Amino acid sequence: MFDFSDFYQLIAKNRLSHWLEVLPAQLAEWQTQPHAICQSG
């Protein structure tokens, strides 16, 4: 299993820190929406 703690600490200390707050909501939204890339055929 990967340890992402260093990655998140790095982001939390720079201009991308706001992204950590919205990321869970973005992931949840992406999972519910169909994407052309994910469709087979």
Sequence and secondary structure as in RCSB ss.txt:
>XXXX:A:sequence
MFDFSDFYQLIAKNRLSHWLEVLPAQLAEWQTQPHAICQSG
>XXXX:A:secstr
    HHHHHHHHTSTTHHHHHHHHHHHHHHHHS  GGG   
